[in-house]
Amino acid sequence: MALRNRTLTRAATAGTLWPEASEAHVHASLRSGLARLHKFTREAIDVDFLDLRLAEGVAVDIRDSRALAHRLLIIDTLPSEADMSAEAIAALSSDLLPDRHDEWAVIQAEIASP
């Protein structure tokens, strides 16, 4: 959800997370996984009968980093002090989903890489 920046259907989410499993199994796994989320994590996701989306106000570091990169590429403006901070540079330099080797995570990391 965070990487795609849009609402996802439960079916698409389940199929992405468990691509080799049967449809009935992936839906049960998604229901189970959502039910077991910690309270804080669960509050970050809006869940309805068909869809999943990030709750209003959830910050996503990759979105912030992309916005920073776009600001730095604007030719006629000087970057702000915050845009040139060590924290900002570290955010641009960090790996997307480090140590994740699931197919969906590898694909998203490749898309995000320059």
Steps between C-alpha positions, in 0.01 A plus 500: 500500500770743598711433192213514255345810660143389436217284627551130431240229482522227760529247215797680342675538835450135593613383156816711523592372845424132429531455121525119509203434731138429409251785498321369807831465687626850414176661617512307827868593546425868441209497749718325755792737446283809532339367817841439660647844430607701804258780588728779372560324169132416462408867547725590207287296259141568398338166425160446348327203341680535165795737544804594706656845515732692727316707756492875465815664635731198471846618394696288255875556477530407131239762410690760701827399333347520152361846577844607624666366184252694285565820695876458456456462124320834457752707310400856592476458878751461778445201729398575855733431788280206604520353148880496526521361854676178588159347579366588154807359325478182709134462402596520132780250549320227694385175344134437441384201707846373599527130578170423326531238227135440420435538128270801549759677719784442255289635213405812698862560603610477135229746395608746769871479409641754255 
